[in-house]
Amino acid sequence: MIAALLDLARTHAPLLSLSTLVIGAALAIAGAGPRLSWFIALAAALASAAFASDMALRLLTDGEIVLTIEGAALFPDGVGAFAGALLAGVAVLAVMAAGASLGDYERRAAPFALALLLLTAAGWIGALMARDLVGVLIAVETAWLASVGLVAMSAQRAALNGALRMLGAGGVGGAMFVLGAGLLHHGAGALDLPAIAAAHVERADAAALGAGLVLLGVALKAGVAPLHEWMGAVLGRVNAVGALAVGVLCAIGAIAVIVRLAAYLLPSLAFGEGVSIALAVLGGASVVIGSVQAVGSHNLRRMTGYAGIAQAGGVLLCVALASPAGYAAALVQLTAFAGAALALFGGAAAGGVQTLETLDGLGRRAPLAGAAIMAGAVSLMGAPLTLGFLGRWRLVEAGVGAGWWWAAGAVIFASLAGVFYGGRLIERLYFRRAGEVYAGARDVWRWAMAPMLAASIVVIGLGVAPAGLLAAADAAAAHIAGSVR
């Protein structure tokens, strides 16, 4: 009986990976108190991660599996399954770490914050499994509005300014997406992603403009430079839970959605080359602008956000290659970015760090938080034996193979900038004396941060033994490449 129920659940994995998060959000709001709501939210996130990971493992190992897809709304592919499982795992760690920051909210507000965190994850996972552009739009807007709500709920009143900027940027991005989807339908005659990839395009100009607007609409939410005007106002003022939602879940989710959408748009003979050029230009600009802003930042969260912009630029360069090798390199870089973002945002939250000056001596006063921040900094440098280095190396391999030598130059620039700001973090952590009293949490719930910090260090350390990750990324790229033929 139990085996039959498990098999039934596995065939409905796409729906269950989403519905468990939505149901968990509803139950968290109905919880009797913040801690009970936290346990409910954590259970929902764990269930979603189990379904998403099992589906990804089966899809990437067997190539084709039996799934029951409710209606035509869901269409799991290689990139969606890989990134969905990654995002579900990140959501588990984010919800777990939120237990240490529930004191930032009033008692009645904490369950709503947990519910919004779950809805943020559900929205991005839904966008990674949606079959058509309408489903992608609905899921993306759900995730974005949930994250705006989290920013607005931050204890700091100044965060309201960031929430309003996010709301405005999201409105512009949503309008661009809707207009782009309309132009794509006008030019290619379809909104269904597999159908767009195989469509005979009669109006190439309209379809090309539509594809560009769709990708720009999501890129604005990812904070890709120069479309990231809202980011500094948010990350410099939001609390720990909001920072995890915006700086980790939203950033990873939006970049992953771009990778997936591009995989269906780039094969088009009518407009694929133009989309590739646009992604390459946007990626190169993001690498340079993000690196320069990270070098000049004195706020740890803002620095992490700007460094993430540079990482996102590297992912876009990989995708612009329009090859399975490029998609695989993009997924490796996405995983590396997830590890570094969790380490830096989590370490900042655990250590009560805002400005760089408050990092002084943290490695001795809070060893785990200091080790996580150091691991994130080393990964952003692209140091050997880290996942950050592996992601950049795969980009160089794919770029040189396609004759894009300038992409290798962009990677070198990002690494040199990473050495500067990453080295500055490490120097403050271990080679300076504290100028302020330690502001980290003292209650027992501070240990809720520990799994996220430990997991981020492990992810970054995958650069030592990356065979499994590389095989999964290659399988995901091959699967989606086969889906669009």
JONOR-V943723 format. One record per residue. N is the residue number from 1. RES is the residue in one letter. D_LAST is the distance of its C-alpha to the last C-alpha in Angstrom with 1 decimal. Layout:
n=N res=RES d_last=D_LAST
n=N res=RES d_last=D_LAST
//
This chain:
n=1 res=M d_last=40.2
n=2 res=I d_last=39.0
n=3 res=A d_last=36.2
n=4 res=A d_last=35.1
n=5 res=L d_last=35.0
n=6 res=L d_last=33.0
n=7 res=D d_last=30.4
n=8 res=L d_last=30.3
n=9 res=A d_last=30.0
n=10 res=R d_last=27.1
n=11 res=T d_last=25.1
n=12 res=H d_last=25.8
n=13 res=A d_last=25.1
n=14 res=P d_last=22.9
n=15 res=L d_last=25.7
n=16 res=L d_last=28.5
n=17 res=S d_last=27.3
n=18 res=L d_last=27.8
n=19 res=S d_last=30.8
n=20 res=T d_last=32.9
n=21 res=L d_last=32.9
n=22 res=V d_last=33.8
n=23 res=I d_last=36.5
n=24 res=G d_last=37.7
n=25 res=A d_last=38.2
n=26 res=A d_last=40.3
n=27 res=L d_last=42.3
n=28 res=A d_last=42.9
n=29 res=I d_last=44.5
n=30 res=A d_last=46.6
n=31 res=G d_last=47.8
n=32 res=A d_last=51.6
n=33 res=G d_last=51.3
n=34 res=P d_last=49.2
n=35 res=R d_last=49.1
n=36 res=L d_last=48.3
n=37 res=S d_last=45.5
n=38 res=W d_last=44.2
n=39 res=F d_last=44.2
n=40 res=I d_last=42.4
n=41 res=A d_last=39.7
n=42 res=L d_last=39.4
n=43 res=A d_last=39.0
n=44 res=A d_last=36.3
n=45 res=A d_last=34.4
n=46 res=L d_last=34.8
n=47 res=A d_last=33.5
n=48 res=S d_last=30.4
n=49 res=A d_last=29.8
n=50 res=A d_last=30.3
n=51 res=F d_last=27.8
n=52 res=A d_last=25.1
n=53 res=S d_last=25.8
n=54 res=D d_last=25.9
n=55 res=M d_last=22.5
n=56 res=A d_last=20.9
n=57 res=L d_last=22.7
n=58 res=R d_last=21.6
n=59 res=L d_last=17.9
n=60 res=L d_last=17.8
n=61 res=T d_last=20.1
n=62 res=D d_last=18.9
n=63 res=G d_last=15.2
n=64 res=E d_last=15.6
n=65 res=I d_last=18.8
n=66 res=V d_last=20.7
n=67 res=L d_last=21.0
n=68 res=T d_last=22.8
n=69 res=I d_last=21.1
n=70 res=E d_last=23.9
n=71 res=G d_last=22.9
n=72 res=A d_last=19.5
n=73 res=A d_last=20.5
n=74 res=L d_last=19.0
n=75 res=F d_last=15.6
n=76 res=P d_last=15.9
n=77 res=D d_last=13.1
n=78 res=G d_last=13.8
n=79 res=V d_last=15.1
n=80 res=G d_last=16.9
n=81 res=A d_last=18.5
n=82 res=F d_last=19.7
n=83 res=A d_last=21.0
n=84 res=G d_last=22.4
n=85 res=A d_last=24.4
n=86 res=L d_last=25.6
n=87 res=L d_last=26.7
n=88 res=A d_last=28.4
n=89 res=G d_last=30.3
n=90 res=V d_last=31.4
n=91 res=A d_last=32.6
n=92 res=V d_last=34.7
n=93 res=L d_last=36.4
n=94 res=A d_last=36.9
n=95 res=V d_last=38.5
n=96 res=M d_last=40.6
n=97 res=A d_last=41.8
n=98 res=A d_last=42.6
n=99 res=G d_last=45.5
n=100 res=A d_last=47.4
n=101 res=S d_last=47.1
n=102 res=L d_last=48.0
n=103 res=G d_last=51.5
n=104 res=D d_last=50.1
n=105 res=Y d_last=49.9
n=106 res=E d_last=52.5
n=107 res=R d_last=52.7
n=108 res=R d_last=51.4
n=109 res=A d_last=48.6
n=110 res=A d_last=47.1
n=111 res=P d_last=45.4
n=112 res=F d_last=43.7
n=113 res=A d_last=42.4
n=114 res=L d_last=40.9
n=115 res=A d_last=39.3
n=116 res=L d_last=37.7
n=117 res=L d_last=36.5
n=118 res=L d_last=34.7
n=119 res=L d_last=33.3
n=120 res=T d_last=32.0
n=121 res=A d_last=30.0
n=122 res=A d_last=28.9
n=123 res=G d_last=27.6
n=124 res=W d_last=25.4
n=125 res=I d_last=24.1
n=126 res=G d_last=23.4
n=127 res=A d_last=21.4
n=128 res=L d_last=19.2
n=129 res=M d_last=18.6
n=130 res=A d_last=18.6
n=131 res=R d_last=16.0
n=132 res=D d_last=17.0
n=133 res=L d_last=18.8
n=134 res=V d_last=22.1
n=135 res=G d_last=21.9
n=136 res=V d_last=21.1
n=137 res=L d_last=24.1
n=138 res=I d_last=26.5
n=139 res=A d_last=25.7
n=140 res=V d_last=26.0
n=141 res=E d_last=29.3
n=142 res=T d_last=30.7
n=143 res=A d_last=30.3
n=144 res=W d_last=31.7
n=145 res=L d_last=34.7
n=146 res=A d_last=35.5
n=147 res=S d_last=35.6
n=148 res=V d_last=37.8
n=149 res=G d_last=40.1
n=150 res=L d_last=40.4
n=151 res=V d_last=41.3
n=152 res=A d_last=43.8
n=153 res=M d_last=45.4
n=154 res=S d_last=46.2
n=155 res=A d_last=49.9
n=156 res=Q d_last=50.2
n=157 res=R d_last=50.8
n=158 res=A d_last=49.3
n=159 res=A d_last=45.9
n=160 res=L d_last=46.1
n=161 res=N d_last=45.6
n=162 res=G d_last=42.4
n=163 res=A d_last=41.3
n=164 res=L d_last=42.0
n=165 res=R d_last=40.1
n=166 res=M d_last=37.1
n=167 res=L d_last=37.5
n=168 res=G d_last=37.7
n=169 res=A d_last=34.7
n=170 res=G d_last=32.7
n=171 res=G d_last=33.8
n=172 res=V d_last=32.7
n=173 res=G d_last=29.3
n=174 res=G d_last=28.9
n=175 res=A d_last=29.9
n=176 res=M d_last=27.5
n=177 res=F d_last=24.6
n=178 res=V d_last=25.9
n=179 res=L d_last=26.3
n=180 res=G d_last=22.9
n=181 res=A d_last=21.3
n=182 res=G d_last=23.5
n=183 res=L d_last=22.5
n=184 res=L d_last=18.8
n=185 res=H d_last=19.5
n=186 res=H d_last=21.8
n=187 res=G d_last=19.4
n=188 res=A d_last=16.0
n=189 res=G d_last=17.7
n=190 res=A d_last=16.1
n=191 res=L d_last=16.9
n=192 res=D d_last=14.5
n=193 res=L d_last=12.0
n=194 res=P d_last=8.8
n=195 res=A d_last=10.4
n=196 res=I d_last=11.0
n=197 res=A d_last=7.6
n=198 res=A d_last=7.1
n=199 res=A d_last=10.8
n=200 res=H d_last=13.0
n=201 res=V d_last=15.3
n=202 res=E d_last=18.9
n=203 res=R d_last=20.7
n=204 res=A d_last=19.1
n=205 res=D d_last=22.2
n=206 res=A d_last=22.3
n=207 res=A d_last=18.6
n=208 res=A d_last=19.1
n=209 res=L d_last=22.4
n=210 res=G d_last=21.0
n=211 res=A d_last=18.3
n=212 res=G d_last=21.1
n=213 res=L d_last=23.5
n=214 res=V d_last=21.3
n=215 res=L d_last=20.8
n=216 res=L d_last=24.5
n=217 res=G d_last=25.6
n=218 res=V d_last=24.3
n=219 res=A d_last=25.4
n=220 res=L d_last=28.9
n=221 res=K d_last=29.1
n=222 res=A d_last=27.9
n=223 res=G d_last=30.9
n=224 res=V d_last=29.0
n=225 res=A d_last=31.6
n=226 res=P d_last=33.0
n=227 res=L d_last=32.0
n=228 res=H d_last=34.1
n=229 res=E d_last=37.5
n=230 res=W d_last=37.9
n=231 res=M d_last=37.3
n=232 res=G d_last=40.7
n=233 res=A d_last=42.7
n=234 res=V d_last=40.9
n=235 res=L d_last=40.7
n=236 res=G d_last=44.3
n=237 res=R d_last=45.8
n=238 res=V d_last=43.9
n=239 res=N d_last=45.0
n=240 res=A d_last=43.3
n=241 res=V d_last=41.3
n=242 res=G d_last=40.0
n=243 res=A d_last=39.2
n=244 res=L d_last=37.0
n=245 res=A d_last=35.2
n=246 res=V d_last=34.6
n=247 res=G d_last=34.5
n=248 res=V d_last=32.4
n=249 res=L d_last=30.6
n=250 res=C d_last=29.8
n=251 res=A d_last=28.9
n=252 res=I d_last=26.6
n=253 res=G d_last=25.1
n=254 res=A d_last=24.5
n=255 res=I d_last=23.0
n=256 res=A d_last=20.6
n=257 res=V d_last=19.5
n=258 res=I d_last=19.0
n=259 res=V d_last=16.8
n=260 res=R d_last=14.6
n=261 res=L d_last=14.6
n=262 res=A d_last=13.9
n=263 res=A d_last=10.8
n=264 res=Y d_last=9.4
n=265 res=L d_last=11.6
n=266 res=L d_last=11.4
n=267 res=P d_last=8.1
n=268 res=S d_last=10.0
n=269 res=L d_last=11.9
n=270 res=A d_last=14.8
n=271 res=F d_last=15.7
n=272 res=G d_last=13.6
n=273 res=E d_last=16.4
n=274 res=G d_last=19.1
n=275 res=V d_last=17.7
n=276 res=S d_last=17.5
n=277 res=I d_last=21.1
n=278 res=A d_last=22.4
n=279 res=L d_last=21.1
n=280 res=A d_last=22.8
n=281 res=V d_last=26.0
n=282 res=L d_last=26.2
n=283 res=G d_last=25.5
n=284 res=G d_last=28.2
n=285 res=A d_last=30.7
n=286 res=S d_last=30.2
n=287 res=V d_last=31.0
n=288 res=V d_last=34.1
n=289 res=I d_last=35.4
n=290 res=G d_last=34.8
n=291 res=S d_last=36.5
n=292 res=V d_last=39.5
n=293 res=Q d_last=40.1
n=294 res=A d_last=39.9
n=295 res=V d_last=42.6
n=296 res=G d_last=44.8
n=297 res=S d_last=44.5
n=298 res=H d_last=47.5
n=299 res=N d_last=46.0
n=300 res=L d_last=44.0
n=301 res=R d_last=41.6
n=302 res=R d_last=41.0
n=303 res=M d_last=40.6
n=304 res=T d_last=37.9
n=305 res=G d_last=36.1
n=306 res=Y d_last=36.2
n=307 res=A d_last=35.1
n=308 res=G d_last=32.2
n=309 res=I d_last=31.3
n=310 res=A d_last=31.2
n=311 res=Q d_last=29.0
n=312 res=A d_last=26.6
n=313 res=G d_last=26.6
n=314 res=G d_last=25.6
n=315 res=V d_last=22.6
n=316 res=L d_last=21.6
n=317 res=L d_last=22.0
n=318 res=C d_last=19.7
n=319 res=V d_last=16.9
n=320 res=A d_last=17.6
n=321 res=L d_last=16.7
n=322 res=A d_last=12.9
n=323 res=S d_last=12.4
n=324 res=P d_last=12.4
n=325 res=A d_last=16.1
n=326 res=G d_last=16.6
n=327 res=Y d_last=15.2
n=328 res=A d_last=17.3
n=329 res=A d_last=20.3
n=330 res=A d_last=20.0
n=331 res=L d_last=20.3
n=332 res=V d_last=23.2
n=333 res=Q d_last=24.9
n=334 res=L d_last=24.5
n=335 res=T d_last=26.2
n=336 res=A d_last=28.9
n=337 res=F d_last=29.5
n=338 res=A d_last=29.9
n=339 res=G d_last=32.5
n=340 res=A d_last=34.4
n=341 res=A d_last=34.5
n=342 res=L d_last=35.8
n=343 res=A d_last=38.4
n=344 res=L d_last=39.7
n=345 res=F d_last=39.7
n=346 res=G d_last=41.0
n=347 res=G d_last=43.6
n=348 res=A d_last=44.8
n=349 res=A d_last=45.2
n=350 res=A d_last=47.0
n=351 res=G d_last=49.3
n=352 res=G d_last=50.0
n=353 res=V d_last=48.9
n=354 res=Q d_last=48.3
n=355 res=T d_last=49.5
n=356 res=L d_last=49.4
n=357 res=E d_last=53.1
n=358 res=T d_last=52.8
n=359 res=L d_last=50.8
n=360 res=D d_last=53.9
n=361 res=G d_last=54.8
n=362 res=L d_last=52.3
n=363 res=G d_last=51.2
n=364 res=R d_last=54.7
n=365 res=R d_last=55.2
n=366 res=A d_last=51.9
n=367 res=P d_last=50.4
n=368 res=L d_last=47.2
n=369 res=A d_last=46.3
n=370 res=G d_last=47.3
n=371 res=A d_last=45.2
n=372 res=A d_last=42.1
n=373 res=I d_last=42.6
n=374 res=M d_last=43.2
n=375 res=A d_last=40.0
n=376 res=G d_last=38.0
n=377 res=A d_last=39.8
n=378 res=V d_last=39.2
n=379 res=S d_last=35.5
n=380 res=L d_last=35.3
n=381 res=M d_last=37.2
n=382 res=G d_last=34.4
n=383 res=A d_last=37.2
n=384 res=P d_last=36.3
n=385 res=L d_last=35.8
n=386 res=T d_last=34.4
n=387 res=L d_last=30.8
n=388 res=G d_last=31.2
n=389 res=F d_last=31.7
n=390 res=L d_last=28.8
n=391 res=G d_last=26.4
n=392 res=R d_last=27.9
n=393 res=W d_last=27.8
n=394 res=R d_last=24.1
n=395 res=L d_last=23.7
n=396 res=V d_last=26.0
n=397 res=E d_last=24.2
n=398 res=A d_last=20.8
n=399 res=G d_last=22.6
n=400 res=V d_last=24.8
n=401 res=G d_last=22.0
n=402 res=A d_last=20.4
n=403 res=G d_last=24.0
n=404 res=W d_last=24.5
n=405 res=W d_last=28.1
n=406 res=W d_last=29.2
n=407 res=A d_last=26.9
n=408 res=A d_last=29.0
n=409 res=G d_last=32.0
n=410 res=A d_last=30.9
n=411 res=V d_last=30.6
n=412 res=I d_last=34.1
n=413 res=F d_last=35.5
n=414 res=A d_last=34.2
n=415 res=S d_last=35.7
n=416 res=L d_last=39.0
n=417 res=A d_last=39.2
n=418 res=G d_last=38.4
n=419 res=V d_last=41.2
n=420 res=F d_last=43.6
n=421 res=Y d_last=42.9
n=422 res=G d_last=42.0
n=423 res=G d_last=45.1
n=424 res=R d_last=47.1
n=425 res=L d_last=46.1
n=426 res=I d_last=47.0
n=427 res=E d_last=50.3
n=428 res=R d_last=51.3
n=429 res=L d_last=50.4
n=430 res=Y d_last=52.5
n=431 res=F d_last=54.8
n=432 res=R d_last=56.5
n=433 res=R d_last=58.9
n=434 res=A d_last=58.2
n=435 res=G d_last=59.8
n=436 res=E d_last=59.3
n=437 res=V d_last=59.9
n=438 res=Y d_last=56.8
n=439 res=A d_last=55.1
n=440 res=G d_last=52.8
n=441 res=A d_last=53.0
n=442 res=R d_last=55.9
n=443 res=D d_last=55.4
n=444 res=V d_last=53.8
n=445 res=W d_last=50.6
n=446 res=R d_last=49.7
n=447 res=W d_last=48.4
n=448 res=A d_last=45.5
n=449 res=M d_last=44.0
n=450 res=A d_last=44.3
n=451 res=P d_last=41.2
n=452 res=M d_last=39.0
n=453 res=L d_last=40.8
n=454 res=A d_last=40.6
n=455 res=A d_last=36.9
n=456 res=S d_last=36.1
n=457 res=I d_last=38.1
n=458 res=V d_last=36.3
n=459 res=V d_last=32.8
n=460 res=I d_last=34.0
n=461 res=G d_last=35.5
n=462 res=L d_last=32.2
n=463 res=G d_last=32.2
n=464 res=V d_last=34.7
n=465 res=A d_last=32.6
n=466 res=P d_last=29.0
n=467 res=A d_last=27.4
n=468 res=G d_last=26.3
n=469 res=L d_last=24.8
n=470 res=L d_last=22.9
n=471 res=A d_last=21.5
n=472 res=A d_last=20.4
n=473 res=A d_last=18.9
n=474 res=D d_last=16.9
n=475 res=A d_last=15.8
n=476 res=A d_last=14.8
n=477 res=A d_last=12.8
n=478 res=A d_last=11.0
n=479 res=H d_last=10.4
n=480 res=I d_last=8.9
n=481 res=A d_last=6.8
n=482 res=G d_last=5.5
n=483 res=S d_last=5.8
n=484 res=V d_last=3.8
n=485 res=R d_last=0.0
//
